[in-house]
């Protein structure tokens, strides 16, 4: 190869290198947002599953147990300070 060809290749490489490197951070941000959306979706699903499990548990209790749980819940609201 001639020296002119090598110089031309070097100039092209140095000209396009910043352009090629600029795509990587954008892709990383897109992937991070995608991961965060999936994490939020899983978190919401976990909360729904937990609430269903609590409801199912409460429905399986006897009438006396339900009344006892209701009294306990009322008493705990009075004694526990509100967290804001």
C-alpha positions in Angstrom: 0.0 0.0 0.0 1.2 3.4 -0.7 1.6 6.0 2.0 -1.2 8.1 0.5 -3.6 5.3 0.9 -2.5 4.7 4.5 -2.8 8.4 5.3 -6.3 8.5 3.7 -7.4 5.5 5.8 -6.0 7.1 9.0 -7.9 10.3 8.2 -11.2 8.4 7.6 -10.8 6.4 10.7 -10.1 9.4 12.9 -13.0 11.3 11.3 -15.5 8.5 11.9 -14.3 7.3 15.3 -16.1 9.9 17.4 -19.3 9.3 15.3 -19.1 5.6 16.1 -18.4 6.1 19.8 -21.3 8.6 20.1 -23.9 5.8 19.6 -22.8 3.7 22.6 -24.0 6.1 25.4 -27.4 6.5 23.7 -27.8 2.8 23.5 -26.8 2.4 27.2 -29.4 5.0 28.2 -32.1 3.2 26.2 -31.2 -0.1 27.7 -31.2 1.4 31.2 -34.7 2.9 30.7 -35.9 -0.5 29.4 -34.5 -2.3 32.5 -36.2 0.3 34.7 -39.6 -0.1 33.0 -39.3 -3.9 33.4 -38.4 -3.5 37.0 -41.3 -1.2 37.7 -43.7 -3.6 35.9 -42.4 -6.5 38.0 -42.8 -4.4 41.2 -46.4 -3.5 40.3 -47.2 -7.2 39.6 -45.6 -8.2 43.0 -47.7 -5.7 44.8 -50.9 -6.9 43.1 -50.0 -10.5 43.9 -49.3 -9.6 47.5 -52.7 -7.8 47.8 -54.5 -10.8 46.3 -52.7 -13.1 48.8 -53.7 -10.9 51.7 -57.3 -10.7 50.5 -57.4 -14.5 50.0 -56.0 -15.0 53.5 -58.6 -12.6 55.0 -61.4 -14.3 53.2 -60.3 -17.7 54.5 -60.6 -16.6 58.1 -63.6 -17.4 60.4 -66.0 -14.6 61.4 -64.6 -14.4 64.9 -61.1 -14.1 63.5 -62.1 -11.4 61.1 -63.6 -9.4 63.9 -60.5 -9.8 66.0 -58.3 -8.7 63.1 -60.5 -5.6 62.6 -60.2 -4.7 66.2 -56.4 -5.1 66.1 -56.2 -2.9 63.0 -58.3 -0.2 64.6 -56.1 -0.3 67.8 -52.9 -0.2 65.8 -54.0 2.9 63.9 -54.5 4.7 67.2 -51.1 3.7 68.7 -48.8 3.9 65.7 -47.8 7.4 64.6 -48.3 8.4 61.0 -45.2 8.1 58.8 -45.1 10.8 56.2 
